[in-house]
Amino acid sequence: MTNDDQLQLHVGDHVVDKEDDDATLLVATITPKTASEYDVGDQTVAAYNEDYPRDDDVIEVRYPQRTTQDIDRLDDYAFPRSRLELVEPLHDRDDEEVDASE
């Protein structure tokens, strides 16, 4: 469930963690699970993120660096949707690719 006041995220979008905006993250997967359904080790995403809604969608992101040569080798990290802020969409909101030169 995406909250009405949040933009929908798509694979490839650049986001930041609202609690630690030092790094730009890359959206890797939009999961079908909520934070209370998604397990990370022996806890759920909701348990790790008690300040966020338990019914938030879970978004998997990766932390690419300037020197990253293969994003498939990066680990995925699961976040509740409302903890992430869109910085740069990969696609415009009409499903057309964004021209990065503009």
C-alpha positions as CSV (number, residue, x, y, z in Angstrom):
1,M,0.0,0.0,0.0
2,T,1.5,3.2,-1.1
3,N,0.3,6.2,0.9
4,D,-1.6,8.8,-1.1
5,D,0.9,11.5,-0.3
6,Q,3.9,9.5,-1.6
7,L,5.0,9.2,-5.2
8,Q,5.1,5.6,-6.5
9,L,8.6,4.3,-6.7
10,H,9.9,2.2,-9.7
11,V,12.9,0.0,-10.2
12,G,15.9,2.2,-11.1
13,D,14.7,5.3,-9.2
14,H,17.2,7.0,-7.0
15,V,16.1,7.5,-3.4
16,V,17.5,8.5,0.0
17,D,16.9,7.1,3.5
18,K,15.0,9.8,5.4
19,E,17.0,8.8,8.5
20,D,20.4,8.9,6.8
21,D,20.5,10.9,3.5
22,D,24.3,10.6,3.1
23,A,24.0,8.0,0.3
24,T,21.8,7.8,-2.8
25,L,20.2,4.4,-3.1
26,L,19.0,2.6,-6.1
27,V,15.6,0.9,-6.1
28,A,16.1,-2.7,-7.0
29,T,12.8,-4.4,-6.2
30,I,9.2,-3.4,-5.4
31,T,8.2,-6.3,-3.2
32,P,4.6,-7.5,-2.9
33,K,5.0,-7.8,0.9
34,T,4.2,-5.3,3.7
35,A,6.7,-4.4,6.4
36,S,5.0,-6.8,8.8
37,E,5.2,-9.7,6.3
38,Y,8.8,-9.2,5.1
39,D,11.4,-11.1,7.2
40,V,15.0,-9.9,7.7
41,G,16.8,-12.5,9.7
42,D,14.7,-13.3,12.7
43,Q,12.6,-10.0,12.6
44,T,10.4,-8.3,10.2
45,V,11.0,-5.0,8.5
46,A,8.3,-3.5,10.7
47,A,10.1,-4.7,13.8
48,Y,13.3,-3.0,12.7
49,N,11.4,0.2,11.7
50,E,8.9,0.7,14.6
51,D,8.4,4.4,13.7
52,Y,6.9,3.5,10.3
53,P,3.5,1.9,9.4
54,R,3.4,-1.9,9.6
55,D,1.4,-2.0,6.4
56,D,4.0,0.0,4.4
57,D,5.1,-1.7,1.1
58,V,8.7,-3.0,1.3
59,I,11.2,-1.6,-1.2
60,E,14.5,-3.3,-1.7
61,V,17.4,-0.9,-2.5
62,R,21.1,-1.2,-3.2
63,Y,24.0,1.1,-2.3
64,P,26.0,1.7,-5.5
65,Q,29.2,3.6,-5.3
66,R,31.0,5.5,-8.0
67,T,33.4,2.6,-8.4
68,T,30.6,0.0,-8.6
69,Q,31.0,-2.0,-11.9
70,D,28.2,-4.6,-11.4
71,I,25.1,-3.7,-9.4
72,D,24.1,-7.4,-9.4
73,R,26.9,-8.0,-6.9
74,L,25.5,-5.5,-4.4
75,D,23.4,-6.7,-1.4
76,D,19.7,-5.7,-1.2
77,Y,18.4,-3.9,1.8
78,A,14.7,-3.7,2.7
79,F,13.0,-0.5,3.7
80,P,9.4,0.5,4.4
81,R,8.3,2.8,1.6
82,S,7.6,5.8,3.8
83,R,11.2,5.8,5.0
84,L,12.5,6.5,1.5
85,E,12.4,9.8,-0.4
86,L,12.5,10.0,-4.2
87,V,15.5,12.0,-5.4
88,E,15.6,11.3,-9.1
89,P,13.1,9.1,-11.0
90,L,14.4,6.8,-13.8
91,H,11.2,7.4,-15.7
92,D,8.9,10.4,-15.9
93,R,5.4,10.1,-14.5
94,D,4.0,9.4,-18.0
95,D,6.1,6.2,-18.3
96,E,8.5,7.8,-20.7
97,E,12.3,7.8,-20.0
98,V,13.6,10.9,-18.4
99,D,16.2,12.8,-20.4
100,A,19.1,13.3,-18.0
101,S,20.5,16.1,-20.1
102,E,17.6,18.4,-19.3
